[in-house]
Amino acid sequence: MRRFVNRTKELASLEKQYASDGSSLVVVYGRRRVGKTALLSEFIKRHGDSLYFLATEESAAQNLRYFCAQAAELTGNPLLATAADWYTAFKALAAFPTQTKKLLVIDEFQYLGQSDPAFPSVLQKLWDTVLKDANVMLVLCGSLVSLMRSQTLDYGSPLYGRRTGQLRLRQIPFKYYHEFYDGRPNGELLPFYAVTGGVPKYIEAFRGYDDVFEGIRENVLDPQSFLYEEPYFLLQKEVSEIGSYFSLIKAIAMGNRKLSEIAAELGVKQTNLTKYLKVLIDLDLVEREVPVTETAPEKSKSGLYRITDNYIAFWFRFVYPYRTYLERGETEYVLSRIKEGFVQNLVSFVYEDVCRERLWELSAAGEVGHFDKVGSYWGSAAGEVDIVAIDLSEKRLLCGECKYSVSPKGLSVLHELQKKGEALQALTGAREVSYVIFSTGGFTKGLLDEAKRDQSVRLFSEI
């Protein structure tokens, strides 16, 4: 199991809070399966004077009983196991002498607020009167993003203003994906990433497969597999109208990216979709994109919506519409439909995302110059351009194409890209423009020779 991959930055952030003078209150949150507990487990291993408590969906009284039992074990005070309130338990923990700062971790914190809406207020009082001067690090962790925000981060929360730090765990970027698959090149792993994204639990389910479709058959299409109904589990506790959200996500997954297209697909007014889209954006499942050339993105009328979670995009595109077949055991038919559109409707788009991330890395390393903005473009000036990067201070522009195919790409791709680059140069007023082409199938000799001659052209066959 390798769920603690590429979390050094997050771990360092927790260690910094731990090393700070006085008490600290840190909120750690993020969607299910993203590795929060694995991160905290690694953090706790490094600090002996610690208490880890996993809250449940049981009653407030039951959670208090479990917490007091663990507090009694840590302090060696059996009387704590029968403590009647949270104040008694926390006061005893704060007073318990230790060699180092005490570490208290409450995982799935949101369940305490669910079972007792007054609990965040109780914890606020405990922090103000007992914990803040007790040299304690209190970590509140949760996987229901909406509840964690309302209970700990939002202005209306009793805990607002008390936290000394917050950490939102997101999916692991593709550049670290190979760490789950020793010895396998990135090119082979892209189809797996197109399904699992950077969610450690999903990645682990696919690690033993050489063929991504075998992994899909056994881990997704089997009604008994844990990924078969994963989107239901992911959303059912975050939203109340799960059917409405499912319809909206499916509409986007099937290629309806404009607000008008989504509304038409669902047969509703555009204004009726705003609140649903905002929730999905807050949950990191959907985002609104605009052409990177836009100077006022929030006012742009060119916005398109996309699903940011690879597995959610895959499931709604290839599983949700065929659940009737899967329930009848027609797995091979569904798998054949997946194979038909897998590359064109999923992997090729994920490849573009990975290439844009790669360009950010190249920019940070100074290999293609520095750029302030990296995105894409669509519009009347130049049609569609997979990658557009802008250096605002130097007025430099970079245009790129991403070709996910087995055949090498030649000069025609570059010439078409240069036409688009000239149009965007005129649109943006850039002083110079350069070009980059990513191609999984490599490049023809003619294009390779041209890139050697023209320093404004860069070619990448590896990601």
C-alpha positions in Angstrom: 0.0 0.0 0.0 1.5 3.3 -1.0 -1.0 5.9 -0.1 1.6 8.3 1.4 2.9 9.5 -2.0 3.9 13.1 -2.6 2.6 14.5 0.7 5.9 15.9 1.8 4.7 19.5 1.4 1.6 18.8 3.4 3.5 17.0 6.1 6.0 19.9 6.3 3.0 22.2 6.8 1.8 20.1 9.8 5.3 19.9 11.3 5.6 23.7 11.1 2.4 24.1 13.0 3.6 21.6 15.6 6.9 23.3 16.0 5.4 26.8 16.5 5.2 28.3 19.9 2.0 27.8 21.9 -1.1 26.0 20.9 -2.3 25.6 17.3 -5.6 24.6 15.7 -5.3 23.1 12.2 -8.2 22.1 9.9 -7.4 19.3 7.4 -10.1 18.6 4.9 -10.7 17.1 1.4 -12.9 14.7 -0.5 -13.1 11.0 0.5 -10.3 8.6 -0.5 -7.7 11.3 -1.1 -5.3 10.2 1.7 -6.1 12.4 4.7 -5.9 9.7 7.2 -2.7 8.3 5.7 -1.1 11.7 6.0 -2.3 12.1 9.6 -1.1 8.6 10.5 2.4 9.4 9.2 2.3 12.6 11.2 1.2 10.9 14.4 4.0 8.3 14.1 6.5 11.1 14.5 5.1 12.4 17.8 4.6 10.1 20.8 2.3 12.3 22.9 -0.7 12.1 20.7 -4.3 11.0 20.7 -6.1 10.0 17.5 -9.9 9.9 17.7 -12.1 8.8 14.8 -15.6 10.2 15.1 -18.6 8.1 14.0 -22.1 8.8 12.8 -23.4 7.5 16.1 -25.0 9.7 18.8 -23.1 12.5 20.6 -23.1 10.5 23.8 -21.5 7.5 22.1 -18.8 9.6 20.5 -18.1 11.2 23.9 -17.8 7.8 25.5 -15.3 6.6 22.9 -13.3 9.8 23.2 -13.1 9.6 27.0 -12.0 5.9 26.8 -9.0 7.0 24.6 -8.3 9.9 26.8 -8.2 7.6 29.8 -5.8 5.3 28.0 -3.4 8.1 27.0 -3.4 9.7 30.5 -3.5 6.5 32.5 -6.5 7.9 34.4 -9.3 5.3 34.4 -11.8 7.8 35.9 -11.7 9.7 32.6 -13.5 6.8 30.9 -16.7 7.8 32.7 -16.4 11.5 32.2 -19.7 13.1 31.8 -18.8 15.9 29.4 -16.2 17.1 26.8 -14.9 19.8 29.1 -13.8 17.3 31.7 -12.0 15.1 29.1 -10.2 18.0 27.4 -9.2 19.6 30.7 -7.7 16.4 31.8 -5.8 16.0 28.5 -4.6 19.6 28.7 -3.3 19.1 32.2 -1.6 15.7 31.5 2.2 16.3 31.7 4.2 15.4 28.6 7.7 15.8 27.3 6.6 17.5 24.1 3.6 19.4 22.7 0.5 17.2 22.9 -1.1 16.3 19.6 -4.9 15.7 19.5 -6.4 14.6 16.2 -10.1 14.3 15.6 -10.8 12.6 12.3 -14.2 12.8 10.6 -14.9 15.8 12.8 -18.0 16.8 10.9 -19.9 13.8 12.4 -19.6 15.4 15.9 -21.3 18.6 14.6 -23.9 16.5 12.8 -24.9 14.5 15.9 -24.8 17.7 18.1 -25.1 21.0 16.3 -23.8 22.7 19.4 -20.5 20.9 19.4 -18.5 23.5 17.4 -19.6 26.1 20.0 -18.6 23.7 22.8 -15.2 23.3 21.2 -14.8 27.0 20.7 -15.3 27.5 24.5 -12.9 24.6 25.2 -10.3 26.2 22.9 -10.7 29.7 24.5 -10.6 28.5 28.1 -8.6 25.3 28.2 -6.6 24.5 25.0 -5.1 27.7 23.6 -2.7 28.1 26.5 -2.0 24.4 27.0 0.7 23.9 24.4 -1.6 21.6 22.4 -1.9 21.0 18.6 -5.5 20.2 17.8 -6.1 18.8 14.3 -9.7 18.7 13.0 -10.0 16.5 9.9 -13.0 15.7 7.8 -14.1 14.4 4.4 -17.4 16.1 4.0 -16.2 19.3 2.5 -19.4 21.3 2.9 -19.8 20.4 6.5 -16.2 21.0 7.4 -16.4 24.4 5.9 -19.6 25.3 7.7 -18.4 23.9 11.0 -14.8 25.2 11.0 -13.9 27.6 8.3 -16.9 29.8 7.4 -17.4 33.2 9.0 -20.6 31.9 10.8 -18.7 29.1 12.5 -18.0 29.4 16.2 -14.5 28.3 15.4 -13.9 31.0 12.8 -10.8 33.0 13.7 -9.4 30.3 16.0 -7.6 28.2 13.5 -3.9 28.8 13.0 -3.8 26.9 9.7 -5.9 24.9 7.2 -4.8 22.3 4.7 -7.0 21.1 1.9 -5.8 17.8 0.5 -6.3 17.4 -3.2 -5.5 14.6 -5.7 -2.0 13.6 -6.4 -0.7 15.2 -9.7 0.2 12.9 -12.6 3.9 13.7 -12.3 4.0 11.6 -9.1 1.6 8.9 -10.4 4.5 6.6 -11.4 5.5 6.2 -7.7 2.5 3.8 -7.3 3.8 1.8 -10.3 7.5 1.0 -9.9 9.3 0.8 -13.3 6.4 1.7 -15.5 6.8 4.7 -17.9 4.3 7.6 -17.8 3.1 6.8 -21.3 1.7 3.4 -20.2 0.2 4.9 -17.1 -1.9 7.7 -18.7 -4.9 5.5 -19.5 -4.9 4.4 -15.8 -4.7 8.0 -14.7 -7.6 8.8 -17.0 -9.8 6.5 -14.9 -8.4 6.8 -11.4 -7.1 10.4 -11.4 -4.9 11.1 -8.4 -7.0 9.4 -5.8 -4.8 7.0 -3.9 -7.5 4.5 -3.1 -8.6 4.2 -6.7 -5.0 3.9 -7.9 -4.4 1.0 -5.5 -7.3 -0.8 -6.9 -5.7 -0.7 -10.4 -2.1 -1.4 -9.4 -2.1 -5.1 -10.2 -3.3 -4.8 -13.8 -1.3 -4.5 -17.0 -4.5 -3.9 -19.0 -6.6 -0.9 -17.9 -9.7 -2.5 -19.3 -9.3 -5.6 -17.1 -9.0 -3.2 -14.2 -12.2 -1.5 -15.3 -14.0 -4.8 -15.7 -13.2 -6.0 -12.2 -13.1 -2.8 -10.1 -15.8 -0.7 -11.8 -18.2 -2.7 -13.9 -18.8 -5.5 -11.4 -21.9 -4.4 -9.3 -20.2 -5.9 -6.3 -17.0 -3.8 -6.6 -16.4 -0.8 -4.4 -16.0 1.6 -7.3 -19.3 0.6 -8.9 -21.4 3.0 -6.8 -18.6 5.3 -5.6 -20.2 8.5 -7.0 -23.3 7.8 -4.9 -21.2 7.5 -1.7 -19.2 10.5 -2.6 -22.2 12.8 -3.2 -25.0 11.4 -1.0 -23.7 13.0 2.2 -22.7 16.3 0.5 -25.9 17.2 -1.3 -29.6 16.7 -0.6 -30.9 16.4 -4.2 -28.6 13.8 -5.5 -30.7 13.1 -8.6 -30.4 16.7 -9.8 -26.7 16.7 -9.3 -26.3 13.4 -11.1 -28.3 14.7 -14.1 -26.1 17.8 -14.2 -22.8 15.9 -14.0 -24.0 13.5 -16.7 -24.9 16.3 -19.0 -21.4 17.8 -18.7 -19.8 14.3 -19.0 -21.6 13.8 -22.3 -20.1 16.9 -23.8 -22.5 19.7 -22.9 -20.0 22.3 -21.5 -21.8 25.6 -22.2 -24.3 26.7 -19.6 -26.9 27.0 -22.4 -26.2 23.5 -23.6 -26.4 22.0 -20.1 -29.7 23.8 -19.5 -31.1 22.6 -22.8 -30.0 19.1 -22.1 -31.8 19.1 -18.8 -34.8 21.1 -20.0 -34.4 23.9 -17.3 -33.6 27.6 -17.2 -29.9 28.5 -17.0 -30.6 30.4 -13.8 -31.8 27.2 -12.1 -28.4 25.7 -12.5 -26.3 28.3 -10.7 -26.6 26.9 -7.1 -26.0 23.3 -8.2 -22.9 24.3 -10.2 -21.5 26.3 -7.3 -21.8 23.3 -5.0 -20.0 21.1 -7.5 -17.3 23.7 -7.9 -16.8 23.9 -4.1 -16.5 20.1 -4.0 -13.7 20.2 -6.6 -15.8 18.1 -9.0 -16.5 20.7 -11.6 -14.8 23.9 -12.7 -15.6 26.8 -15.0 -12.9 27.5 -17.6 -12.5 30.6 -19.7 -10.0 31.3 -22.5 -6.6 32.1 -20.9 -6.5 35.3 -22.9 -9.6 36.7 -21.0 -8.7 39.7 -18.9 -11.8 39.6 -16.8 -12.5 35.9 -16.4 -15.4 36.3 -14.0 -17.3 38.4 -16.5 -16.4 36.3 -19.5 -19.3 35.0 -21.6 -17.1 32.2 -23.0 -17.1 30.1 -19.9 -17.2 26.3 -20.3 -17.8 23.8 -17.5 -15.7 20.6 -17.1 -15.5 17.7 -14.7 -12.2 17.9 -12.8 -12.3 14.5 -11.2 -11.2 11.9 -13.7 -13.0 9.0 -12.2 -16.3 11.0 -11.9 -15.9 12.0 -15.6 -15.2 8.3 -16.6 -18.1 6.9 -14.5 -20.7 9.4 -15.8 -19.6 9.0 -19.4 -19.2 5.2 -19.5 -20.9 3.6 -16.5 -23.9 5.6 -15.4 -25.7 5.4 -18.8 -25.2 1.6 -19.0 -26.1 0.5 -15.4 -29.2 -1.3 -16.7 -26.9 -3.5 -18.8 -24.5 -4.1 -16.0 -27.2 -5.1 -13.6 -28.3 -7.7 -16.1 -24.7 -9.0 -16.4 -24.0 -7.6 -19.9 -20.5 -6.6 -18.8 -18.8 -7.4 -22.1 -21.2 -5.2 -24.1 -20.5 -2.3 -21.8 -16.8 -2.9 -21.9 -17.0 -2.9 -25.7 -18.7 0.5 -25.6 -16.0 1.8 -23.3 -13.2 0.7 -25.6 -14.9 2.4 -28.6 -14.8 5.9 -27.0 -12.1 5.6 -24.3 -9.3 7.3 -26.1 -11.3 9.9 -28.0 -13.7 10.9 -25.3 -11.6 10.6 -22.2 -7.8 9.9 -22.5 -7.1 12.5 -25.1 -8.7 15.2 -22.9 -6.8 14.0 -19.8 -3.6 14.1 -21.9 -4.2 17.8 -22.6 -4.6 18.4 -18.9 -1.3 16.6 -18.2 0.5 18.5 -20.9 -0.6 21.8 -19.4 0.6 20.7 -16.0 3.9 19.7 -17.6 4.2 23.1 -19.2 3.9 24.7 -15.7 6.7 22.5 -14.6 8.8 23.4 -17.6 8.1 27.1 -16.9 9.1 26.8 -13.3 12.3 25.1 -14.3 13.1 27.9 -16.9 13.1 25.4 -19.8 10.6 27.3 -21.9 10.8 30.7 -20.2 8.6 32.0 -17.4 4.8 32.3 -17.9 2.2 33.8 -15.6 -0.8 32.1 -17.1 -1.2 28.7 -18.6 -4.5 27.5 -20.1 -6.2 27.0 -23.4 -8.1 29.1 -26.0 -11.3 28.8 -27.9 -12.9 31.6 -29.9 -13.3 33.2 -33.2 -9.8 34.6 -33.4 -8.0 31.3 -33.6 -10.4 28.5 -33.2 -9.2 26.0 -30.5 -5.7 25.9 -29.1 -4.8 23.2 -26.6 -2.2 25.2 -24.7 -1.8 28.9 -24.5 0.7 30.4 -22.0 1.2 34.1 -21.4 4.1 36.1 -19.9 2.4 39.3 -18.9 5.5 41.4 -18.1 7.5 40.5 -21.2 4.4 40.1 -23.4 5.5 36.7 -24.6 3.0 34.1 -25.9 3.4 30.3 -26.2 1.0 28.2 -28.2 0.9 24.4 -28.0 -0.8 21.3 -29.4 -1.3 18.0 -27.6 -1.6 14.9 -29.8 -2.4 11.6 -28.2 -1.9 9.1 -30.9 0.4 6.3 -32.1 1.5 8.0 -35.3 4.3 10.6 -35.5 3.2 14.2 -36.1 4.7 16.2 -38.9 5.1 19.7 -40.2 1.4 20.2 -41.0 0.7 20.2 -37.2 3.3 22.9 -36.7 2.1 25.0 -39.6 -1.5 24.9 -38.4 -0.4 25.9 -34.9 1.7 28.8 -36.3 -1.4 30.2 -38.0 -3.3 30.1 -34.7 -0.3 31.6 -33.0 -0.2 34.6 -35.3 -3.9 35.2 -34.8 -3.5 35.1 -31.0 -0.4 37.3 -31.2 -2.6 39.9 -33.0 -5.3 39.4 -30.4 -3.1 39.8 -27.3 -0.5 42.2 -28.6 2.3 39.9 -27.7 5.8 40.9 -28.9 6.8 37.3 -29.7 5.3 33.9 -29.9 6.8 30.4 -29.5 5.4 26.9 -30.0 5.4 23.6 -28.2 4.0 20.3 -29.4 3.4 17.2 -27.3 2.9 13.9 -29.1 2.8 10.4 -27.7 3.5 9.1 -31.2 6.7 11.1 -31.6 7.5 13.3 -34.6 8.5 13.0 -38.3 12.1 13.7 -39.4 10.9 16.8 -41.1 9.4 18.3 -37.9 12.4 17.2 -35.8 14.7 19.0 -38.3 12.6 22.1 -38.2 12.7 22.2 -34.4 16.5 22.0 -34.5 16.6 24.9 -37.0 13.9 27.1 -35.3 14.6 27.8 -31.6 11.0 29.0 -31.1 9.7 25.4 -31.5 9.9 22.8 -28.8 8.9 19.1 -29.1 8.1 16.7 -26.3 7.2 13.0 -26.7 7.5 12.3 -23.0 5.2 13.6 -20.3 
